[in-house]
Amino acid sequence: MRLSDVTVLELLGDIAVIRTDSPPVNALAAPVRAGLLEGLRLAEADPAVRGIVVACAGRTFHAGADISELSKGPISPTLNDVLHALDHCPKLVVAALHGTTLGGGLELALAAHYRIAADNSSCGLPEVLLGLIPGAGGTQRLPRAAGVAAAIDLITTGRQAKASEALRLGIVDRLVPAEGLETSAIEWARSLLADGAPQRRLSDTPPPGTSEAAQAVIDAFAATHAKKFARLLAPNAALRAVKAAWDRPFAEGQAAERAEFITLLADSQSRALRHLFFAERAIAKSKWIPKEAVVRPLQRIGVIGAGTMGGGIAMNFLNVGHPVQLVEMNTEALERGMSVIRRNYEATAAKGKLSAGAVTTRLGLLSASTDLTSLADCDLVIEAIYENMDAKLDLFARLGAIAKPAAVLATNTSYLDVERMAQASGRPDQVLGLHFFSPANVNRLLEVIRTASVAPDTLATGMAIAKRIGKVGILVGNVHGFVGNRMLAHRQREADKLILEGALPWDVDRVLETFGLPMGPFRMRDLAGMDIGWNRTGSTSATVREIFCEMGRMGQKSQSGYYDYDAQRRATPSPLAEQVVLEFAAKHGYTRRPVSDQEILERCLYPMINEGAHILAEGIAERSSDIDILWTTGYGWPIWTGGPMHWAQEVGLQLIVERLRHYESLHGAEFTPSDALIQMAQATAR
């Protein structure tokens, strides 16, 4: 019996199956909820029905709510309406889980009386990733099923538990092969009925242990994760809601959960995280890649350069089973690079995150050579040599002659003109930028750089590569610094000026780290190495950074830079570095003055927003949300602000324009608001 476009009720003797089919993930949108409620009503009213199986067609059981509904207010029937009806159903209810049972889907399953799951499925409550907590009883039922430790772990991290773990924790009652799950659920329901099994309700089940014991576990967990949770509202709200499962009756605990949920839903953190949720899904679509674009098949990968970046890039492909040909200019550099890759894998294995067999398999896929012609059979070649345009032009000219006709050629350049390299190759339609971020085997961001000459198929292949190796690929235009580093340059410019005008490096770092960035600009420069791009023969003490390099203060690797470092790389503000800054400022005519934290924040971040508006106006980034994903993924911009462009909207674009004009009057045209930013501000003011 078809109940709606997305719900079917099938009567199989004494068992009623309520089956949802709402691709792609059977999200619990209003039509799905209405169908479930109607199915329950009809099954309850049928005297021939003794048991009910709730199942889903397609690739997964309910994988969460319809996120777009969150901003619209409650829509009847609510999920709580459905779960209340399920929980209080007078007939035995079995939920049959497959695929990824997430969020409201797991809350629905927990409201059923029994749960059977496919052995290759997983489940979780990922609401925290949207700045929320479960709002339909998840913080009350899960502790009753799995205990306090498992509940707070799953709810505050949003991670998924595989089927075997879910069974061990008591989240599901039985595992069966995925094929035939629904049949198994029906047979099990009949078996339960034959055994006289009750309508087992978690809402009637007291949570295990005492309130005091639960509080001790929660306190220990909160202390362990204090740094991670410090700025995030949802995990702390989740801990309070879970504790209510011990302190209050079920209905009151659920009311407390709902109150926390409503508060979080209205907060800017949840708006920011929901913005990022939709933004990350939008990046896969681009006007620059037509639907008919064909992704080229890739098997063997070539990487030129066995240094830090090249080795990290190679590991990305080895990790997913691609053979990699690594090329270096001399044997010593090649062996050093191979050794670093081997040590990285061995260190991962030592932490228990990789088996010895997996290390052997991955290293077995790696070949090494000093001969560029060894790349002739590669489907993709990525160069990761030093940032010198002449060297890269020569390399691409040679690659154009060596690589097989269908090969995609890519550069890992951070700043340089990809179009020039493409033209040097003689096959510009097959060349693009793949800008990895350090450490390349860890950082999830990949800027995919399009040139004027690149073919849509090549771009489609670049985005597919990102997905294949687990990166967040963002398509950007070909300008100096692309998007991320182009915006970063404005922050660094102001940071360098501020320490001459009156701030000190650790003042700037402290303000930006307090804002939520993992590392301030001077601590970051010390980490990366002061000497990147520096040449001793051309050094003229023209900047504080050059002076440090001339002194041998290269950052962490020399145990001295803006900070001094001990053997464990713990940083201490350096009196000598302060002296260098003060002497340089005096020599160049600066009259130092007190600089407030607010000025540091505005001068470092507002020019970045202004540059982001320029980038959008020029079409270098397709959407402002692309910039937000880029910065939160690759540069550590705090996710609870939603990224720089979303944060600017929350701060107020008109305010940012006014403050830029203020600084323009003091410091000149570098602060002139862009026409694009002014127009954006005017549009939001309407």
C-alpha positions in Angstrom: 0.0 0.0 0.0 1.5 3.3 -1.1 1.1 5.9 1.6 2.9 8.7 -0.2 5.5 9.3 -2.8 8.2 8.2 -0.4 6.5 5.7 1.9 5.0 2.2 1.4 3.2 0.0 3.9 3.5 -3.7 3.1 1.5 -6.3 5.0 3.2 -9.7 5.2 1.0 -11.8 7.3 1.3 -10.7 10.9 4.2 -8.3 10.2 3.8 -4.8 8.7 6.8 -3.3 6.9 6.9 0.5 6.7 9.4 1.2 4.0 10.8 4.7 3.1 12.3 5.3 -0.4 13.4 9.0 -0.5 16.8 9.2 -2.3 19.5 9.9 -1.9 19.8 9.3 1.9 16.2 8.9 3.1 16.5 12.1 5.1 13.7 12.6 7.6 12.0 15.5 5.8 8.4 16.3 6.4 6.9 14.0 3.8 9.0 11.1 5.2 7.8 11.8 8.7 4.2 12.0 7.6 4.5 8.7 5.8 6.0 7.0 8.9 3.3 8.3 11.1 0.6 7.2 8.8 2.2 3.8 8.4 2.3 3.4 12.2 -1.4 4.5 12.5 -2.6 2.0 9.9 -0.4 -0.9 11.3 -1.7 -0.3 14.8 -5.3 -0.2 13.6 -5.0 -3.6 11.8 -5.9 -6.4 14.1 -3.9 -8.9 11.9 -0.7 -7.1 12.5 1.3 -8.2 15.6 4.7 -6.6 14.7 6.1 -3.8 12.7 9.5 -3.5 10.8 10.7 0.0 9.9 13.1 -0.2 7.0 14.4 1.9 4.1 15.0 1.2 0.4 18.1 2.5 -1.4 21.6 2.8 -0.1 20.9 3.6 3.6 18.6 3.8 6.5 17.6 7.3 7.5 20.8 9.3 7.4 19.7 12.3 9.3 17.2 15.2 9.1 16.6 17.5 6.2 19.1 20.2 7.3 17.4 22.9 5.2 14.3 22.6 7.4 16.2 23.8 10.5 15.9 27.5 9.5 12.2 27.2 8.8 10.9 26.4 12.3 9.0 23.3 13.3 7.0 21.6 10.5 4.3 19.0 11.5 4.6 16.3 12.1 7.9 16.8 13.9 10.5 14.1 14.4 9.5 14.0 18.1 5.9 13.3 17.1 7.0 10.3 15.0 9.4 9.0 17.7 6.8 9.4 20.4 4.3 7.3 18.3 7.0 4.7 17.6 8.1 4.5 21.3 4.5 4.1 22.5 3.3 1.8 19.7 1.4 -1.1 21.4 2.8 -3.5 18.8 6.4 -4.7 18.7 8.6 -2.5 16.5 11.9 -3.6 14.9 14.2 -1.1 13.1 16.3 -2.6 10.2 19.4 -0.5 9.8 21.7 -0.4 6.8 24.2 2.0 5.2 24.8 5.0 7.5 22.2 5.6 10.2 22.9 9.1 11.3 21.4 11.8 13.5 17.6 11.7 13.5 17.8 8.3 11.8 19.6 6.8 14.8 17.2 8.6 17.2 14.4 7.0 15.3 16.1 3.6 15.6 16.6 4.0 19.3 12.9 4.8 19.7 12.1 1.4 18.2 11.8 -1.5 20.6 14.5 -3.6 18.9 17.3 -2.9 16.3 18.8 -5.2 13.7 21.6 -3.9 11.5 23.6 -4.9 8.4 27.1 -6.1 9.4 28.7 -3.5 7.1 26.6 -0.5 8.3 27.5 2.3 10.7 25.7 4.7 12.9 26.3 8.0 14.7 24.9 11.3 16.0 26.8 14.0 14.1 24.7 17.0 15.1 27.7 18.5 16.9 29.3 19.0 13.5 26.4 21.5 12.8 26.8 23.2 16.1 23.9 21.3 17.6 23.0 18.3 19.7 20.5 15.6 19.0 17.1 17.1 19.5 14.7 14.1 19.5 15.9 12.1 22.5 19.3 11.0 21.3 21.0 12.3 24.4 18.5 10.5 26.6 18.1 7.1 24.8 21.7 6.6 23.8 23.1 6.7 27.3 20.4 4.2 28.4 21.5 1.8 25.6 25.3 2.3 25.6 26.3 3.9 28.9 27.7 7.3 29.6 31.2 6.9 28.2 30.1 5.7 24.8 27.3 8.2 24.6 29.4 11.3 25.3 32.1 10.1 23.0 29.7 9.6 20.1 27.6 12.7 20.7 30.5 15.2 21.3 32.7 14.0 18.5 30.0 13.2 15.9 32.0 10.1 14.8 30.4 7.0 13.4 30.5 3.6 15.1 30.8 0.6 12.8 28.3 -2.2 13.1 30.5 -4.4 15.3 31.1 -1.5 17.7 27.4 -0.6 17.8 26.6 -4.2 18.7 29.2 -4.3 21.4 27.9 -1.1 22.9 24.3 -2.2 22.9 23.2 0.3 20.3 21.9 -2.5 18.1 20.8 -5.9 19.1 21.7 -8.1 16.2 23.9 -8.1 13.1 23.1 -9.9 9.8 24.5 -9.8 6.3 23.4 -6.8 4.4 21.8 -8.8 1.7 18.5 -10.0 3.0 18.4 -7.6 5.9 14.7 -6.9 5.6 13.8 -10.6 5.5 16.0 -11.2 8.5 14.2 -8.4 10.3 10.8 -9.9 9.6 11.9 -13.3 10.7 13.5 -11.9 13.9 10.3 -9.9 14.7 8.3 -13.2 14.4 10.8 -15.0 16.6 10.5 -12.2 19.2 6.8 -12.4 19.1 6.9 -16.2 19.5 9.1 -15.8 22.6 6.7 -13.3 24.1 9.2 -10.4 23.9 7.9 -7.2 25.3 7.8 -3.7 23.7 11.2 -2.9 25.2 11.4 0.9 25.5 14.6 2.8 26.2 12.4 5.6 27.6 11.3 3.3 30.4 14.9 2.0 31.0 17.0 3.7 33.7 20.5 4.6 32.6 23.2 2.3 33.9 25.1 3.2 37.1 24.6 6.1 39.5 24.4 9.8 38.8 27.7 10.4 40.7 29.5 7.8 38.6 28.2 9.3 35.4 29.3 12.8 36.5 32.8 11.5 37.3 33.0 10.0 33.7 31.7 13.3 32.2 34.1 15.4 34.3 37.1 13.3 33.2 36.1 13.4 29.6 35.6 17.2 29.7 39.0 17.7 31.2 40.7 15.5 28.6 38.9 17.5 25.8 39.0 20.9 27.4 41.2 22.5 24.8 39.3 21.1 21.9 35.9 22.0 23.4 36.9 25.4 24.8 35.3 27.6 22.1 32.6 25.2 21.0 29.1 25.4 22.5 27.6 22.2 21.3 29.9 19.6 22.9 29.5 21.3 26.3 25.7 21.4 25.8 25.8 17.7 24.9 27.5 16.8 28.2 24.9 18.7 30.2 22.1 17.0 28.2 23.5 13.5 28.7 23.9 14.1 32.4 20.1 14.9 32.5 19.5 11.3 31.6 20.6 10.4 35.2 19.2 13.4 37.0 15.7 13.6 35.5 12.9 11.3 34.4 12.9 10.6 30.6 10.4 13.3 29.7 12.1 16.0 31.7 15.5 15.0 30.3 14.2 15.2 26.8 12.7 18.6 27.6 16.2 19.7 28.9 17.8 18.3 25.7 15.3 20.2 23.5 16.0 23.5 25.4 19.7 23.1 24.7 19.0 22.3 21.1 16.8 25.4 20.6 19.4 27.6 22.2 22.2 26.2 20.0 20.0 26.5 16.9 19.6 30.2 17.4 23.3 30.8 18.0 25.8 32.1 15.5 28.0 29.0 15.9 25.3 26.7 14.5 24.6 29.2 11.7 28.3 29.1 10.9 28.7 25.4 10.9 25.5 24.8 8.9 26.8 27.3 6.4 30.0 25.2 6.1 28.0 22.0 5.7 26.2 23.4 2.6 29.3 25.2 1.4 31.4 22.0 1.3 28.7 20.3 -0.8 28.6 23.2 -3.2 32.2 23.1 -4.2 31.7 20.0 -6.3 29.6 22.0 -8.7 31.2 24.6 -11.0 30.2 26.6 -14.0 33.8 25.9 -15.3 33.1 22.2 -15.5 30.2 21.2 -17.7 28.2 18.0 -16.8 29.5 16.3 -20.0 33.2 16.8 -18.9 34.9 13.4 -18.8 37.2 12.4 -15.9 40.4 10.9 -17.3 41.3 7.4 -16.0 44.4 7.6 -13.7 46.5 4.8 -12.5 50.2 5.5 -12.3 51.2 8.8 -10.7 54.5 10.7 -11.2 55.8 13.2 -8.6 58.9 15.3 -9.3 60.7 16.4 -6.1 61.2 14.2 -3.1 61.3 17.0 -0.6 58.8 17.7 2.1 56.0 18.6 -0.3 56.8 16.0 -2.9 57.0 13.2 -0.4 53.8 14.3 1.2 52.0 14.4 -2.2 53.3 11.0 -3.1 52.0 9.6 0.2 48.5 10.8 -0.7 48.4 8.5 -3.7 50.2 5.6 -2.1 47.6 5.7 0.7 44.8 4.9 -1.8 46.6 2.3 -3.8 48.1 4.2 -6.7 51.7 3.3 -7.9 53.9 6.3 -7.6 57.1 7.1 -9.6 59.1 9.6 -7.5 61.8 11.6 -9.4 64.7 13.7 -7.9 67.6 15.4 -9.5 70.3 13.4 -7.6 70.6 10.2 -5.7 71.3 11.7 -2.4 68.1 13.9 -2.4 66.1 10.9 -3.7 67.3 8.6 -0.9 66.7 11.3 1.7 63.1 11.7 0.4 62.4 8.0 0.3 63.7 7.7 3.9 61.4 10.4 5.1 58.4 8.7 3.5 59.4 5.4 5.1 59.8 7.0 8.6 56.4 8.7 8.3 54.7 5.4 7.6 56.7 3.6 10.4 55.7 6.4 12.9 52.1 6.0 11.9 52.3 2.2 12.4 54.0 2.7 15.8 51.0 4.7 16.9 48.8 1.8 16.0 47.1 3.7 13.1 48.5 1.5 10.4 49.5 -2.2 10.2 53.0 -3.4 9.3 51.4 -5.1 6.3 49.9 -1.8 5.1 53.2 0.0 5.4 54.9 -2.8 3.3 52.1 -2.6 0.7 52.3 1.2 0.4 56.1 1.3 0.2 55.9 -1.5 -2.4 53.9 0.9 -4.7 56.7 3.4 -4.6 59.4 3.6 -7.3 62.3 6.1 -7.4 64.5 7.4 -10.1 66.7 10.3 -11.0 65.7 9.9 -14.7 62.8 12.1 -15.9 62.0 9.7 -18.6 60.8 7.2 -16.0 57.6 9.3 -16.0 56.8 8.3 -19.5 54.1 5.9 -18.6 52.4 8.0 -15.8 48.8 9.2 -16.2 49.3 12.2 -13.9 52.6 14.0 -13.2 52.8 16.6 -10.4 55.9 18.7 -10.1 56.9 19.9 -6.6 60.3 21.5 -7.2 61.5 24.8 -5.7 59.6 28.1 -6.5 61.5 29.3 -9.5 59.7 30.1 -12.7 62.7 29.5 -15.1 63.2 26.1 -13.5 59.5 25.2 -13.8 59.3 26.4 -17.4 62.2 24.2 -18.4 60.7 21.3 -16.6 57.3 21.6 -18.3 59.0 21.9 -21.7 60.7 18.6 -21.0 57.6 17.0 -19.6 55.6 17.9 -22.7 58.0 15.8 -24.7 58.3 12.9 -22.3 54.8 12.3 -20.9 52.4 10.2 -22.8 49.8 12.0 -24.9 46.9 11.6 -22.6 48.8 12.5 -19.4 47.6 15.3 -17.1 50.5 17.6 -16.0 50.2 19.6 -12.8 52.2 22.1 -10.8 52.2 22.4 -7.0 53.3 26.1 -7.2 52.0 28.3 -4.4 52.1 31.6 -6.3 53.5 31.3 -9.8 51.6 31.7 -13.1 50.3 28.3 -14.1 49.4 29.4 -17.7 53.1 30.1 -18.5 54.0 26.5 -17.4 51.0 25.2 -19.4 52.2 27.0 -22.6 55.8 25.8 -22.1 54.5 22.1 -22.0 53.1 22.4 -25.6 49.9 20.9 -24.4 48.3 23.7 -22.3 44.8 22.1 -22.3 46.2 19.2 -20.2 47.9 21.3 -17.5 46.5 22.6 -14.3 47.6 23.6 -10.8 47.2 21.2 -7.9 48.3 23.3 -4.9 48.7 21.1 -1.9 49.1 22.6 1.6 51.7 21.6 4.1 51.9 18.9 5.4 50.6 17.6 2.1 49.8 14.1 3.4 47.7 15.6 6.3 46.2 19.0 5.2 42.9 18.4 3.5 42.9 21.4 1.3 43.7 21.3 -2.4 43.5 24.4 -4.6 42.7 23.2 -8.2 43.9 26.0 -10.4 42.3 26.6 -13.8 44.0 28.5 -16.6 42.6 30.2 -19.6 43.8 27.2 -21.8 42.8 24.2 -19.7 40.2 21.8 -21.0 37.1 21.1 -18.9 38.0 17.4 -18.9 41.3 18.3 -17.2 39.6 20.4 -14.6 37.1 17.6 -14.0 40.0 15.2 -13.5 41.6 17.6 -11.0 38.5 17.8 -8.9 38.2 14.0 -9.1 41.8 13.6 -8.0 41.0 15.7 -4.9 38.1 13.4 -4.0 40.1 10.3 -4.7 42.8 11.2 -2.2 40.4 12.5 0.4 41.1 16.2 -0.1 38.7 19.1 -0.3 39.3 20.4 -3.8 38.4 24.0 -4.5 38.5 25.3 -8.0 40.2 28.7 -8.2 41.6 31.1 -10.9 45.1 31.6 -12.0 46.4 34.7 -10.3 49.4 35.4 -8.0 48.8 33.5 -4.8 45.5 32.1 -6.1 43.0 32.6 -3.3 44.4 31.4 0.0 47.9 32.9 -0.2 46.6 36.0 -1.9 44.5 36.8 1.1 47.2 35.7 3.5 49.6 38.2 2.1 47.4 41.1 3.3 47.4 39.7 6.9 51.1 39.2 6.8 51.7 42.7 5.5 49.8 44.3 8.3 51.4 42.0 10.9 54.8 43.1 9.7 53.8 46.8 9.9 52.2 46.5 13.3 55.3 45.2 15.0 57.2 48.3 13.7 54.5 50.7 14.8 54.3 49.5 18.4 53.1 45.9 18.8 55.4 43.0 19.4 55.3 39.7 17.5 53.8 37.8 20.4 51.1 40.5 20.8 50.0 39.9 17.2 50.1 36.1 17.6 48.2 36.2 20.9 45.4 38.3 19.4 44.9 36.1 16.4 45.2 32.9 18.4 42.7 34.2 20.8 40.4 34.8 17.8 40.7 31.1 17.1 43.5 30.7 14.6 45.8 27.8 15.5 48.9 29.9 15.1 49.7 33.6 14.7 51.7 34.8 11.7 55.1 35.0 13.5 54.8 31.7 15.2 53.7 30.3 11.8 56.8 31.9 10.0 59.1 30.3 12.6 57.5 26.9 12.0 57.7 27.1 8.2 61.3 28.4 8.3 62.3 32.0 8.1 64.5 31.3 5.1 61.8 30.1 2.6 62.4 32.2 -0.5 65.5 33.9 1.1 68.8 34.1 -0.7 71.9 35.1 1.2 73.7 36.5 -1.8 70.9 39.0 -2.4 70.1 39.8 1.2 70.3 43.5 2.2 68.8 43.7 5.7 65.7 45.3 4.1 63.3 43.6 6.5 63.3 42.2 10.0 62.9 38.8 8.4 66.0 39.3 6.3 68.0 40.4 9.3 66.9 37.3 11.2 68.1 35.1 8.3 71.4 36.9 8.1 71.8 36.2 11.9 71.0 32.5 11.4 67.7 32.8 13.2 65.7 30.6 10.8 62.9 29.6 13.2 62.2 26.4 14.9 64.8 24.4 12.9 67.6 26.7 14.3 65.8 27.0 17.7 65.6 30.8 17.2 63.5 33.2 15.2 60.9 35.6 16.6 60.8 33.2 19.5 63.5 31.1 21.2 62.9 27.3 21.3 64.0 24.6 23.7 64.7 21.0 22.7 61.0 20.2 22.8 60.3 23.2 20.5 58.5 25.1 23.3 58.5 28.8 22.4 59.5 31.8 24.5 59.4 35.4 23.3 63.0 36.3 22.4 64.6 39.4 23.9 67.0 39.5 21.0 64.2 39.4 18.5 62.5 42.2 20.3 65.7 44.2 20.2 66.0 43.6 16.4 62.5 44.8 15.9 62.9 48.0 18.0 66.2 48.9 16.3 64.8 48.3 12.9 61.8 50.5 13.7 64.0 53.3 15.0 66.3 53.2 12.0 63.4 53.5 9.6 61.8 56.4 11.4 58.9 54.7 13.2 57.5 56.4 16.3 56.2 53.5 18.4 52.9 53.8 20.1 50.5 51.5 22.0 48.6 49.3 19.7 45.3 47.9 21.0 44.2 44.3 20.5 41.2 45.5 18.5 43.4 47.4 16.1 45.6 44.3 15.6 42.5 42.2 14.9 40.9 44.7 12.5 44.1 45.5 10.6 45.0 41.8 10.1 41.6 40.4 9.2 39.6 43.2 7.6 42.0 43.6 4.6 41.6 39.9 4.1 37.9 40.3 3.8 38.4 43.2 1.4 40.7 41.0 -0.8 38.1 38.2 -0.7 35.6 40.6 -2.2 38.1 41.5 -4.9 38.7 37.8 -5.6 34.9 37.2 -6.0 34.5 40.2 -8.2 37.3 39.0 -10.5 35.8 35.5 -10.7 38.9 33.9 -9.1 36.6 32.2 -6.6 33.2 31.2 -7.7 31.3 31.6 -4.4 32.1 33.4 -1.1 31.4 30.0 0.5 34.3 28.5 -1.5 36.6 31.0 0.3 35.2 30.0 3.6 35.8 26.3 3.0 39.3 27.0 1.7 40.2 28.9 4.9 38.6 26.7 7.4 40.0 23.6 5.7 43.5 24.6 4.9 44.5 27.5 7.1 42.8 26.7 10.4 40.4 29.6 10.3 38.0 28.8 13.3 35.1 26.7 12.0 32.7 28.2 14.6 32.9 31.5 12.7 32.0 29.9 9.4 35.1 31.2 7.5 36.2 34.7 6.8 33.4 35.8 4.4 30.6 34.3 6.6 32.3 35.9 9.7 32.3 39.2 7.9 28.6 39.0 7.4 28.1 38.3 11.1 30.4 41.2 12.1 28.6 43.5 9.6 30.0 44.4 6.2 29.1 48.0 6.6 31.1 48.2 9.8 34.1 46.6 8.1 33.8 49.2 5.2 33.8 52.0 7.8 36.8 50.6 9.7 38.7 50.2 6.4 38.0 53.8 5.6 39.3 54.8 9.0 42.5 52.9 8.4 42.7 54.3 4.9 42.7 57.8 6.3 45.7 56.9 8.5 47.7 54.4 6.4 46.7 54.9 2.8 45.3 53.0 -0.2 46.1 49.5 1.1 42.9 49.9 3.1 40.7 51.3 0.4 37.5 49.3 0.4 36.9 47.5 -2.8 33.8 48.4 -4.9 32.7 44.8 -4.5 32.8 45.0 -0.7 30.9 48.2 -0.7 28.3 46.7 -3.0 28.0 43.6 -0.7 27.6 45.9 2.3 24.9 47.9 0.6 23.1 44.7 -0.5 23.0 43.3 3.1 21.8 46.7 4.4 18.7 46.7 2.2 
